Amino acid sequence: MTPHEVVAVLEKHERWLKSKSGGSRANLTMANMEGSNLSGVNLAQGKLSGANLSHCDLSNANLSTADLFAAHLTKADLSGCNLYRADLRGAHMRGAKMKRAILKEADLRGGALLYGGPGNGKGLDFVRSDLSGTDFDDASLTNANLSGADLTDVSMNGADCEGALLTGATLMRASMKSCNLARADLRGSNLSGVNLQGAVLRDANLTGAMLAGANLRNADLQGAKLEGADLAGADTTGANLARSADNFSVQIQQALHSHYTWINTNGTMGARADLTGADLSHIDLSGVNLSGANLKRANLGGAKMREALLIMCDISEAVLAGADFTGAILDGANLRGANMDEVRLDGAGVGWVDIKGPSGQPTGRLWAANLTGARLTGSSCVRTNLRGANLSDCDFSNANLTGAILSDANIRDAKFTGANLTGASLPPPPDPDDD
């Protein structure tokens, strides 16, 4: 189209929007306007399906409720553009600039186009929305529909995506720092390697999502659904990430329920939980009684276990890195060879327990917690009671043991390099000649 033709269409459209005589709705379907300067134009409700708007300057334009079905917007500048409720199904927006754009309730799903087949027949061709490499920084995408869209390598830093539909979307390597994804639907989406540092994912649905290698540092995932989500290699440092038991498999839920029954009926009903090797990462079992459970080699990384009862549990060789056991009781527990790096044990009890006989009376025999060969580098053990525990070959490097009780503990070959032992009560140094 020539510039004069475009101007004529815009003028008539303006009159149509104002219900003035001589006006008509802009129909730029399939029009080729590549590279045109359309900054600030008002094409609200305009028809632009299939139009070639690649490399166009549409900054601060009004395209609200416009029909941009399968439009070509590759490397177009849509900074500050109003695309409220726009139909962008099947649109090609690779490398477009969408900074501060308004995409509230916009439809960016894939779309189906009629095409002419052999013998002039007709069929449907599904076109996936290509938004890869697009700059959505500080854009408003609340309640937008991006289901199945290709958002590989996009930048959505500071974007508001509250309530957005992103089911099955591909967001690999996207930068989404401080992005608001509260209540967003991300089921089955691919978020591998995504930078979600400081992002808000409260009550988001991440069921079955791929988050391998994602950066979730300081992210807010309170109430997020993470059943079946792959968090392998994800950095969750400082993240508010807690998964209720309801977010885990039926087998894990049944094992926990049966264990609670076993505890509450003194073993007459239910069964001791056997969760050997189970993935319980980031589970929230604060205040729960799991005493006697088998958690050997389980993954409890980042778990919330505050004030939980884990007396006589077998947690040997388990991954507990970054878990919070503040105020928990682990007396008599087997933690041999466990990875407890940066774990929180403030005020926890990890000492010995008095064994009781069949009649329920104390036998006078003490069973100590076993942490042989456990790694607690960088852990917080402020006022932790480790009295009588077997801490031989433990690594407490750079741990905070302020006010901790280690009297009567076995600390042979334990490492305390860089540890804070202010106010800690330590046993006498082991005799090097004592075999």
Helices and strands as residue ranges (DSSP letters): H 3-17, E 111-116, G 118-120, E 122-127, G 245-247, H 250-264, E 352-356, E 362-368
